[in-house]
Amino acid sequence: MKASTLFCILAAGAFLAAPRPASADPLDGILVVVNDSAITGLQVDDAIRQELLALADRYRNDPQTFYAKKHALETNEVEDLIQRKLILDDFNKGGYSTNVLESAVDEEINQAIKDHYGGNRSTLIKTLSAEGKTYEEFRREQRDLFIIRYMSAHNAGIRKVLISPLKIQNYYNTNQARFKAEDQVKLRMIQVTQPPDSPPGAVRQIAAEILQKIDSGVPFDEMASVYSSHTSRPLGGDTGWVARKDLATAISDVAFSLKAGEHSQVIEVPDERTGDTICYLLRVDETRPAHLKTLSEVAPEIEQTLKDEEQKRLVDQWIKRLEAKSHIEYFSLPSS
């Protein structure tokens, strides 16, 4: 991807009254100047490269949607980088204790090494090298992230957000459509796949033999623990409570036609990847009709939702205050 192609993500912004820095030339790939530092197209490109590759793969047959999502991704990244620079500048101007900061950052990195790299710093360094990154660059990134978390909590009052029971009750009363549970069944499943090097149709014969044993009185969970290839095998085929939307149509149609304690006949479903047949046997342990979840069931979820909304509002207010006392200049760049 040419840098100049990526650089076209912003429309021409109105220039602020402050004089333009000498280096702020669109030909240099500068998208935005925040105080005395610049955001370049290459920075944005590096930050979103993996997400962009995923988008390109997902929408390879739909270029219009791809370019719309690409534009949104690039624009969001620019705004994120602006906010990061505003926060870091505010930290640097605030005279905060850097000794405490450096120690805290080192503690976080050491903990990450223990958790993700077997306690071996050289493993981290080798991983970074494979990604084209030095340890110094990694530490600088971690330092910046630590500062952003600290400043957000300190200046936006995030740690002080409290949600009253009345707010939770009001949210529940006005958003009850969100808390309607669909019909559900507590489902056990046996999945049988075609054994390697077996003659065609072997999977059907195996499934039929399993069904015969279940019909003769062998417990469903025992058969699932022995024969199922589903991830629920260690649990005797127990998949827990599921709704129709959680299952393929061929499975859900049968599952929701069963009463508690009943098991199905053999269900044949084609494997979309290989074209082979996969056989299923189902048992419903319990049924639960559609209902409105109680306030006590959803109160923790509501509280977290309201906290997230309030935290976002506080952070947005804080960022606006930082913007008001900062110099932010956008540049319109030529397309390729």
GUSE-211798 format. One record per residue: x, y, z of N, C-alpha, C in turn. Coordinates in steps of 0.1 Angstrom, whole numbers, padded with zeros to 4 digits, always signed. Layout:
! residues N
XYZXYZXYZ/...
//
This chain:
! residues 336
+0008-0012+0000+0000+0000+0000+0009+0012+0000/+0006+0022-0010+0014+0034-0010+0010+0043+0002/+0020+0050+0008+0017+0058+0019+0007+0069+0015/+0008+0074+0003+0000+0085-0001-0015+0081-0002/-0017+0068-0005-0031+0063-0005-0037+0063+0009/-0030+0059+0018-0034+0059+0032-0037+0073+0037/-0028+0082+0033-0029+0095+0038-0041+0103+0035/-0049+0098+0026-0061+0106+0022-0073+0103+0031/-0071+0099+0043-0083+0095+0051-0090+0107+0058/-0083+0118+0058-0089+0130+0064-0093+0140+0054/-0105+0146+0055-0108+0158+0047-0100+0170+0051/-0100+0180+0043-0092+0192+0047-0099+0198+0059/-0091+0201+0070-0096+0207+0082-0093+0222+0082/-0101+0229+0089-0098+0244+0090-0085+0245+0098/-0076+0253+0093-0063+0256+0100-0065+0265+0112/-0059+0261+0123-0060+0269+0135-0051+0282+0133/-0053+0291+0142-0046+0304+0141-0031+0303+0143/-0027+0293+0151-0012+0292+0153-0005+0289+0140/+0008+0294+0140+0016+0292+0127+0019+0278+0125/+0019+0274+0112+0022+0261+0108+0037+0257+0110/+0040+0246+0117+0054+0242+0119+0060+0240+0105/+0073+0243+0104+0080+0242+0091+0080+0228+0086/+0080+0218+0095+0080+0204+0090+0067+0199+0085/+0056+0207+0088+0043+0202+0085+0039+0203+0070/+0046+0196+0062+0043+0196+0048+0036+0183+0044/+0024+0184+0037+0017+0172+0033+0026+0162+0026/+0036+0167+0019+0044+0158+0011+0053+0149+0020/+0054+0153+0033+0062+0145+0043+0053+0134+0049/+0040+0134+0045+0031+0123+0050+0025+0127+0064/+0025+0139+0068+0020+0143+0081+0005+0145+0079/-0003+0138+0088-0017+0140+0088-0022+0150+0097/-0016+0150+0110-0021+0159+0120-0009+0163+0128/-0008+0176+0132+0002+0181+0142-0006+0183+0155/-0001+0177+0166-0006+0179+0179+0004+0185+0188/+0002+0198+0191+0012+0206+0198+0025+0206+0190/+0036+0200+0195+0048+0200+0188+0052+0187+0182/+0043+0177+0180+0046+0164+0174+0036+0161+0163/+0040+0152+0155+0031+0149+0143+0027+0135+0143/+0015+0133+0136+0010+0120+0133+0011+0118+0118/+0018+0107+0114+0020+0105+0100+0012+0093+0095/+0010+0092+0082+0003+0081+0076+0010+0068+0079/+0023+0068+0079+0030+0056+0082+0027+0050+0096/+0026+0059+0106+0022+0055+0119+0008+0048+0119/-0001+0054+0112-0014+0049+0111-0014+0035+0104/-0007+0034+0093-0005+0022+0086+0000+0011+0094/+0011+0014+0102+0017+0004+0111+0007-0001+0121/-0001+0008+0127-0010+0005+0138-0021-0004+0134/-0026-0002+0121-0038-0010+0117-0035-0021+0107/-0022-0024+0105-0019-0033+0094-0026-0047+0096/-0026-0053+0108-0032-0066+0109-0047-0065+0107/-0053-0055+0113-0068-0054+0111-0071-0052+0097/-0063-0044+0090-0066-0041+0076-0064-0054+0067/-0055-0063+0071-0053-0075+0063-0065-0084+0066/-0070-0084+0078-0082-0092+0081-0094-0087+0074/-0096-0073+0073-0107-0068+0065-0106-0071+0050/-0094-0071+0045-0092-0074+0031-0096-0088+0028/-0093-0097+0037-0096-0111+0035-0111-0113+0036/-0117-0107+0046-0132-0108+0049-0140-0103+0037/-0136-0091+0032-0144-0085+0022-0137-0085+0008/-0130-0095+0005-0123-0096-0008-0132-0096-0020/-0144-0100-0018-0154-0100-0029-0164-0088-0028/-0161-0079-0019-0170-0068-0017-0162-0055-0014/-0155-0050-0025-0146-0039-0024-0152-0026-0018/-0165-0024-0021-0172-0012-0016-0172-0012-0001/-0176-0023+0005-0177-0024+0019-0163-0024+0025/-0153-0030+0019-0139-0030+0024-0134-0016+0025/-0136-0008+0014-0130+0006+0015-0138+0015+0025/-0151+0012+0027-0158+0020+0037-0153+0016+0051/-0151+0004+0054-0146-0001+0067-0131+0003+0069/-0123+0003+0058-0109+0008+0058-0109+0022+0062/-0117+0030+0056-0117+0045+0059-0121+0047+0074/-0131+0040+0079-0135+0041+0093-0124+0037+0102/-0117+0026+0099-0106+0021+0107-0095+0031+0107/-0091+0037+0096-0080+0047+0095-0084+0059+0103/-0096+0064+0101-0101+0076+0108-0101+0074+0123/-0106+0063+0128-0106+0060+0142-0092+0059+0148/-0083+0054+0140-0069+0053+0145-0063+0067+0146/-0065+0075+0137-0060+0089+0138-0065+0096+0150/-0078+0095+0153-0084+0101+0165-0078+0095+0178/-0076+0082+0178-0070+0075+0189-0056+0081+0192/-0048+0082+0181-0034+0087+0182-0034+0102+0187/-0044+0109+0182-0045+0123+0187-0047+0123+0202/-0057+0115+0207-0060+0115+0221-0048+0110+0229/-0041+0100+0224-0029+0095+0231-0018+0106+0233/-0016+0114+0222-0006+0125+0223-0011+0136+0232/-0024+0139+0232-0029+0149+0242-0027+0145+0256/-0029+0132+0259-0028+0127+0273-0013+0126+0277/-0005+0122+0268+0010+0121+0271+0016+0135+0273/+0011+0144+0265+0016+0158+0266+0012+0164+0280/-0001+0161+0283-0006+0166+0296+0002+0160+0308/+0006+0147+0307+0014+0141+0317+0028+0148+0318/+0034+0150+0306+0047+0156+0306+0048+0170+0312/+0037+0177+0310+0036+0191+0315+0032+0191+0330/+0027+0180+0335+0021+0181+0348+0031+0178+0360/+0043+0175+0357+0053+0173+0367+0050+0161+0376/+0045+0151+0370+0042+0138+0378+0056+0131+0381/+0055+0123+0391+0068+0116+0396+0072+0105+0386/+0083+0108+0379+0087+0098+0369+0094+0086+0375/+0100+0088+0387+0107+0077+0394+0096+0065+0397/+0085+0070+0403+0075+0060+0406+0070+0054+0393/+0068+0062+0382+0063+0056+0369+0073+0046+0364/+0086+0048+0363+0095+0039+0357+0095+0026+0365/+0094+0026+0378+0093+0014+0386+0081+0006+0384/+0069+0014+0382+0057+0007+0380+0056+0000+0366/+0062+0007+0356+0063+0001+0343+0071-0012+0343/+0083-0011+0350+0091-0023+0350+0084-0034+0357/+0076-0031+0368+0069-0042+0374+0059-0048+0365/+0052-0040+0357+0042-0046+0348+0049-0054+0337/+0060-0050+0332+0067-0058+0322+0072-0071+0328/+0077-0070+0340+0082-0083+0346+0071-0093+0348/+0059-0087+0352+0047-0096+0354+0043-0102+0341/+0043-0094+0330+0040-0099+0317+0049-0110+0313/+0062-0108+0316+0072-0119+0312+0069-0132+0319/+0065-0131+0332+0061-0143+0340+0049-0149+0334/+0039-0141+0331+0026-0146+0326+0026-0152+0312/+0034-0146+0303+0033-0149+0289+0046-0155+0283/+0057-0153+0290+0070-0157+0283+0078-0167+0293/+0071-0174+0301+0077-0184+0310+0088-0178+0319/+0086-0165+0322+0096-0158+0331+0109-0156+0325/+0110-0157+0311+0123-0156+0304+0123-0143+0296/+0131-0134+0300+0132-0121+0293+0137-0123+0278/+0146-0132+0277+0152-0134+0263+0141-0139+0254/+0131-0147+0259+0120-0151+0250+0112-0140+0245/+0109-0130+0254+0102-0118+0250+0110-0111+0239/+0123-0109+0241+0132-0102+0232+0132-0109+0218/+0132-0122+0218+0132-0129+0206+0119-0127+0199/+0108-0128+0206+0094-0125+0201+0093-0112+0194/+0098-0102+0202+0098-0088+0196+0107-0087+0184/+0118-0093+0184+0127-0093+0172+0120-0099+0160/+0113-0109+0162+0105-0116+0151+0095-0106+0145/+0090-0097+0154+0080-0087+0150+0086-0074+0144/+0100-0074+0144+0107-0062+0139+0107-0051+0149/+0106-0054+0162+0106-0044+0173+0117-0047+0183/+0123-0036+0188+0133-0037+0198+0126-0037+0212/+0134-0041+0222+0129-0041+0236+0126-0027+0240/+0135-0018+0236+0134-0003+0240+0121+0002+0234/+0117-0002+0222+0104+0003+0216+0093-0003+0224/+0094-0016+0227+0083-0022+0235+0081-0015+0248/+0092-0013+0255+0091-0006+0268+0085+0008+0267/+0089+0015+0257+0083+0028+0255+0068+0027+0252/+0064+0017+0245+0049+0016+0243+0042+0012+0256/+0048+0003+0264+0042+0000+0276+0042+0012+0286/+0052+0020+0286+0052+0032+0294+0041+0041+0290/+0039+0043+0277+0029+0052+0272+0015+0047+0277/+0013+0034+0275+0000+0028+0279-0003+0030+0294/+0008+0028+0302+0006+0029+0316+0002+0044+0320/+0009+0053+0313+0006+0067+0315-0009+0070+0312/-0013+0065+0300-0027+0068+0295-0037+0062+0305/-0035+0050+0310-0044+0044+0320-0044+0052+0333/-0032+0056+0337-0031+0064+0350-0038+0077+0349/-0035+0084+0338-0041+0098+0336-0056+0097+0334/-0061+0087+0327-0075+0086+0326-0082+0084+0339/-0076+0075+0347-0082+0072+0360-0081+0085+0369/-0070+0092+0369-0067+0103+0377-0075+0115+0374/-0077+0118+0361-0083+0130+0356-0098+0129+0353/-0102+0117+0349-0116+0115+0345-0124+0109+0357/-0118+0107+0368-0125+0102+0380-0131+0088+0378/-0124+0080+0369-0129+0067+0366-0131+0058+0378/-0121+0058+0387-0122+0050+0399-0133+0053+0408/-0139+0065+0407-0149+0070+0416-0163+0068+0411/-0164+0062+0400-0178+0060+0394-0186+0051+0402/-0197+0056+0407-0207+0047+0415-0220+0048+0408/-0227+0037+0408-0240+0036+0402-0250+0033+0413/-0260+0041+0414-0270+0039+0425-0280+0028+0421/-0286+0021+0431-0296+0011+0428-0308+0017+0420/-0311+0030+0423-0322+0036+0415-0320+0037+0400/-0307+0040+0397-0303+0041+0383-0304+0027+0376/-0300+0017+0384-0301+0003+0378-0315-0001+0376/-0324+0003+0386-0338+0000+0385-0344+0007+0373/-0341+0020+0371-0347+0027+0360-0342+0022+0347/-0330+0018+0346-0324+0012+0333-0332-0001+0330/-0334-0009+0340-0341-0022+0338-0355-0019+0333/-0362-0009+0339-0376-0006+0336-0377-0001+0322/-0367+0006+0317-0369+0012+0304-0362+0004+0292/-0355-0007+0296-0348-0015+0286-0351-0030+0287/-0364-0033+0290-0367-0046+0293-0366-0055+0281/-0367-0050+0269-0365-0058+0257-0352-0064+0256/-0342-0058+0262-0328-0063+0262-0327-0075+0271/-0336-0077+0281-0334-0087+0291-0345-0099+0289/-0350-0100+0277-0359-0111+0274-0351-0123+0270/-0352-0134+0278-0345-0146+0274-0354-0154+0265/-0348-0160+0254-0355-0168+0245-0358-0182+0251/-0366-0190+0244-0367-0204+0247-0353-0211+0248/-0351-0219+0258-0338-0225+0259-0340-0240+0263/-0330-0248+0259-0330-0262+0264-0316-0265+0270/-0316-0273+0280-0303-0278+0285-0300-0291+0278/-0290-0290+0269-0287-0300+0259-0275-0308+0261/-0276-0321+0258-0265-0330+0257-0264-0334+0242/-0251-0336+0238-0249-0338+0224-0238-0349+0222/-0241-0358+0212-0230-0367+0208-0228-0364+0193/-0215-0361+0190-0212-0358+0176-0203-0369+0171/-0206-0375+0160-0199-0386+0154-0194-0382+0140/-0181-0383+0138-0175-0379+0125-0169-0392+0118/-0168-0391+0105-0163-0402+0097-0149-0406+0101/-0146-0418+0106-0133-0422+0110-0123-0422+0098/-0111-0418+0100-0101-0418+0089-0100-0433+0083/-0098-0433+0070-0095-0446+0064-0107-0456+0065/-0119-0451+0068-0131-0460+0069-0139-0459+0056/-0146-0469+0053-0154-0469+0041-0165-0459+0042/-0170-0454+0030-0181-0444+0030-0193-0449+0038/-0199-0440+0046-0211-0444+0053-0208-0450+0067/-0195-0451+0071-0192-0457+0084-0197-0448+0095/-0197-0435+0093-0202-0426+0103-0217-0429+0107/-0225-0432+0097-0239-0435+0099-0241-0448+0107/-0233-0458+0103-0233-0471+0110-0230-0469+0125/-0219-0461+0128-0215-0459+0142-0226-0452+0149/-0231-0441+0143-0242-0434+0150-0254-0443+0153/-0257-0451+0143-0269-0460+0145-0267-0470+0157/-0254-0475+0158-0251-0484+0169-0251-0477+0182/-0247-0464+0183-0248-0456+0195-0262-0455+0199/-0271-0451+0190-0285-0449+0192-0291-0462+0198/-0287-0473+0192-0293-0486+0196-0290-0489+0211/-0277-0485+0215-0273-0487+0229-0281-0478+0238/-0283-0466+0234-0290-0456+0242-0305-0461+0243/-0311-0466+0232-0324-0471+0233-0326-0483+0242/-0315-0490+0244-0315-0502+0252-0313-0499+0267/-0310-0486+0270-0309-0482+0284-0295-0477+0288/-0285-0477+0279-0272-0472+0283-0273-0457+0284/-0269-0451+0295-0270-0436+0297-0264-0428+0286/-0271-0418+0282-0266-0409+0271-0253-0404+0274/-0251-0399+0287-0238-0392+0290-0226-0402+0290/-0229-0415+0293-0218-0425+0292-0214-0427+0277/-0224-0427+0268-0221-0429+0254-0213-0416+0248/-0218-0405+0253-0211-0392+0249-0196-0392+0253/-0194-0397+0265-0180-0396+0271-0171-0406+0263/-0177-0416+0257-0168-0426+0250-0167-0423+0235/-0178-0419+0229-0179-0418+0214-0179-0404+0208/-0183-0394+0216-0185-0381+0209-0172-0374+0206/-0172-0367+0195-0160-0359+0191-0162-0345+0194/-0173-0341+0200-0177-0328+0204-0169-0323+0216/-0167-0310+0217-0159-0305+0228-0165-0308+0242/-0178-0311+0242-0185-0314+0254-0183-0328+0259/-0175-0336+0252-0173-0350+0255-0169-0352+0270/-0159-0344+0275-0155-0347+0289-0167-0344+0299/-0177-0337+0295-0188-0334+0304-0200-0343+0301/-0198-0354+0294-0209-0363+0291-0218-0357+0281/-0212-0349+0272-0220-0343+0261-0228-0330+0266/-0226-0326+0278-0234-0315+0283-0229-0302+0277/-0238-0295+0269-0234-0282+0263-0240-0270+0271/-0248-0274+0282-0254-0263+0289-0267-0258+0283/-0271-0246+0288-0283-0240+0283-0280-0233+0269/-0288-0236+0259-0286-0230+0246-0300-0225+0241/-0299-0215+0233-0311-0209+0226-0310-0214+0211/-0321-0212+0204-0321-0216+0190-0310-0210+0182/-0307-0197+0184-0297-0190+0177-0283-0196+0179/-0281-0204+0189-0268-0209+0192-0265-0222+0184/-0275-0227+0177-0273-0240+0170-0276-0238+0156/-0270-0247+0148-0274-0248+0134-0289-0252+0133/-0295-0247+0122-0310-0250+0120-0313-0264+0121/-0305-0273+0115-0308-0287+0115-0308-0293+0129/-0300-0287+0137-0298-0292+0151-0309-0286+0160/-0311-0273+0158-0321-0266+0167-0335-0270+0165/-0339-0273+0152-0352-0278+0149-0355-0291+0157/-0346-0300+0158-0348-0312+0165-0347-0310+0180/-0337-0302+0185-0335-0300+0199-0348-0294+0205/-0354-0284+0199-0365-0277+0204-0379-0284+0202/-0378-0296+0195-0390-0304+0194-0390-0315+0205/-0379-0317+0212-0378-0327+0223-0384-0322+0236/-0389-0331+0244-0393-0328+0257-0382-0331+0267/-0382-0326+0279-0372-0329+0289-0372-0345+0291/-0359-0350+0290-0357-0364+0292-0357-0372+0279/-0361-0366+0268-0361-0373+0255-0348-0372+0247/-0345-0382+0239-0334-0381+0230-0338-0382+0216/-0330-0378+0207-0333-0377+0193-0329-0390+0185/-0334-0391+0173-0328-0401+0164-0315-0395+0158/-0309-0402+0149-0296-0397+0143-0300-0386+0134/-0292-0375+0135-0293-0363+0127-0281-0362+0118/-0283-0361+0105-0272-0361+0096-0270-0346+0091/-0258-0341+0092-0255-0327+0088-0242-0327+0079/-0243-0321+0067-0231-0321+0059-0220-0312+0065/-0208-0316+0065-0197-0307+0069-0194-0297+0057/-0195-0284+0060-0194-0274+0050-0179-0274+0044/-0170-0278+0053-0156-0277+0048-0152-0289+0040/-0156-0301+0044-0151-0313+0037-0161-0320+0029/-0174-0317+0031-0185-0323+0024-0189-0337+0030/-0181-0341+0041-0185-0354+0047-0197-0352+0056/-0203-0363+0059-0215-0363+0068-0210-0363+0083/-0217-0355+0091-0215-0356+0105-0228-0360+0111/-0228-0369+0121-0240-0374+0127-0241-0369+0141/-0253-0365+0145-0255-0360+0159-0267-0368+0165/-0265-0370+0179-0276-0374+0187-0277-0364+0198/-0290-0361+0201-0293-0351+0211-0301-0356+0222/-0299-0350+0234-0308-0353+0245-0311-0340+0253/-0323-0338+0256-0327-0326+0263-0330-0329+0278/-0322-0324+0287-0323-0326+0301-0334-0318+0307/-0335-0305+0303-0345-0296+0308-0349-0286+0297/-0360-0280+0299-0365-0269+0290-0368-0257+0298/-0366-0245+0292-0369-0233+0299-0376-0223+0289/-0388-0220+0291-0395-0212+0281-0390-0197+0281/-0393-0190+0271-0390-0176+0271-0395-0168+0283/-0387-0159+0288-0391-0152+0300-0383-0139+0301/-0388-0130+0309-0381-0118+0312-0372-0121+0324/-0359-0118+0322-0349-0120+0333-0353-0111+0345/-0351-0115+0357-0353-0107+0368-0343-0096+0370/-0346-0086+0377-0337-0075+0380-0324-0080+0387/-0326-0090+0396-0315-0095+0404-0305-0103+0394/-0311-0109+0384-0302-0116+0374-0294-0107+0366/-0299-0095+0362-0292-0087+0353-0286-0074+0359/-0288-0073+0372-0283-0061+0379-0268-0059+0377/-0259-0069+0379-0245-0067+0376-0242-0062+0362/-0249-0068+0352-0247-0064+0338-0251-0049+0336/-0262-0045+0342-0267-0032+0341-0257-0022+0347/-0253-0026+0359-0243-0017+0366-0231-0015+0358/-0225-0026+0352-0213-0024+0344-0216-0015+0331/-0228-0017+0325-0231-0009+0313-0232+0006+0317/-0238+0009+0328-0239+0023+0333-0225+0028+0337/-0217+0020+0343-0203+0025+0346-0196+0028+0333/-0197+0019+0323-0190+0021+0311-0194+0034+0304/-0207+0037+0304-0213+0049+0298-0208+0061+0305/-0208+0061+0319-0204+0072+0327-0189+0074+0325/-0181+0064+0325-0166+0065+0323-0163+0071+0309/-0171+0067+0299-0168+0073+0286-0172+0087+0286/-0183+0091+0292-0187+0105+0293-0176+0114+0300/-0171+0108+0311-0160+0116+0318-0147+0117+0310/-0144+0106+0303-0131+0107+0295-0133+0116+0283/-0145+0116+0277-0148+0126+0266-0147+0140+0271/-0152+0143+0282-0151+0156+0288-0137+0161+0290/-0129+0151+0296-0115+0154+0299-0108+0157+0286/-0110+0148+0275-0103+0150+0263-0107+0163+0256/-0119+0168+0258-0123+0181+0252-0116+0192+0259/-0114+0191+0272-0106+0201+0280-0091+0201+0275/-0086+0189+0272-0072+0189+0267-0071+0195+0253/-0081+0192+0245-0082+0198+0231-0082+0213+0231/-0090+0218+0241-0092+0233+0242-0079+0240+0245/-0070+0234+0252-0058+0241+0255-0046+0236+0247/-0049+0229+0236-0038+0223+0228-0039+0229+0214/-0028+0227+0206-0028+0231+0192-0029+0218+0184/-0040+0217+0177-0042+0205+0168-0045+0210+0154/-0037+0206+0145-0038+0211+0131-0039+0199+0121/-0049+0199+0113-0051+0188+0103-0046+0192+0090/-0041+0183+0082-0036+0186+0069-0043+0177+0058/-0046+0183+0047-0052+0176+0036-0041+0171+0027/-0041+0158+0024-0030+0152+0017-0035+0147+0003/-0026+0148-0007-0030+0144-0020-0032+0129-0021/-0042+0124-0029-0044+0110-0032-0034+0106-0043/-0032+0092-0043-0023+0087-0054-0031+0084-0066/
//
